[in-house]
Amino acid sequence: MAKKIVSTVLQSRFDKYGIHFPEDWEITYLEAPYTDEDMIKAIGDKEYLLVNATHRVSKEVFDACPNLKLVQSEGVAFNMIDVNAAKEKGVLVANNRGANADAVAEATVALMLECFRTMSYYDSRLKSEPFVDVKNYALAKGVHEIRGKHIGFVGMGAIAKEAAKRLQNWKVKISYYDTFRPTPEQEKELNIEYLPFDELVKECDVISMHVPVFPETVGMLGEEQFKVMKKTAVVVNTARGEVIDQAALAKALEAGQIAHAGLDVLSPEPVPADHPLLNMSPEGAARLTLTPHTGGMTDEAFITMLTVAVDNFERMEKGEEPINVVNR
């Protein structure tokens, strides 16, 4: 009997990367934005659901779809899926942990460099202002190297580890904070040292966020932390927007409490027009670099993530345990 799957990841993405489900499987594509009612109707009596990491799966969906066996997040994040409701109903939730670690690590280091060199800012000005004026501004403001800086990672998971590897020969000092510490052997291999969170935000030149969204991590970088950071410090976030207090960051940038922020993520997403980080003065905005949550969106990462997702559904059909289950 052909298996049926609902996917909020559209067919065009599968086609683009040449990844396909078994030919005898029936796929229903649900395009966002959608309501709970839309998803419930699409799922019906189906057993499997594949969702984009930014797409919501609510308790109401799990309550109304008793045949569901597995919800697979295309990406690493699963905070939009009500994993507790899934567990109550006996539904497995799996993610793609580590699949885009290389891609996001590259984006993390790129944003660190951007925060010190502000190349995108000068690029924008050069396209509308005289060359000499922009160059003189840069010289007066000062241009800084990452060499000799103290890098602080908040969270030392797969992405932070890959970013740390890329920084090994850059003559920087690397510290980290995490509730789950790597082994002493891993610390030595990565040339990293543990610092308590409060010390890390005070001492480091770069604060790079790499924690998932949990109640205890929401807003963990906020007004209190910005006040004690070095005025020359920069903040990088390639995790989730929720882990930084958005209004407090905007206030810190406006006041020059920190030198720069490089963000691949904001909260909420999509970003509303009245978001505080999109409505700063020219001086505050010059201290901010934004990218639209594309850190992990490389072709290579998508191929890996879609392949793992399809494999997990096939594992379930064979009676095997899917990988990266997050709600056992």
BELFEN-V303747 format. One line per field, one symbol per residue. psi: psi as a letter, one per 40 degrees, with the letter a starting at -180 (. if undefined). Layout:
psi->???
//
This chain:
psi->hhihihhehiddddddefhiiideihhhhhhiiiiddddddddbeieihhiieeihhidddddegeehdhhhhdadieeehgddddddefhihiafhedfddddddddddddddddefddddddddeeiidddddddddddhhiieheihhhhghfaddddddddeedeefihhiihidhiiiddddddefiihhidddddddidhhhhfiihideehfehadddddeiieeiihhheciddehhdddddddddefdidihhheiihihihidehdeefiiddddeehhiiffedefidddddddddddddddddddeeihiifhef.
//
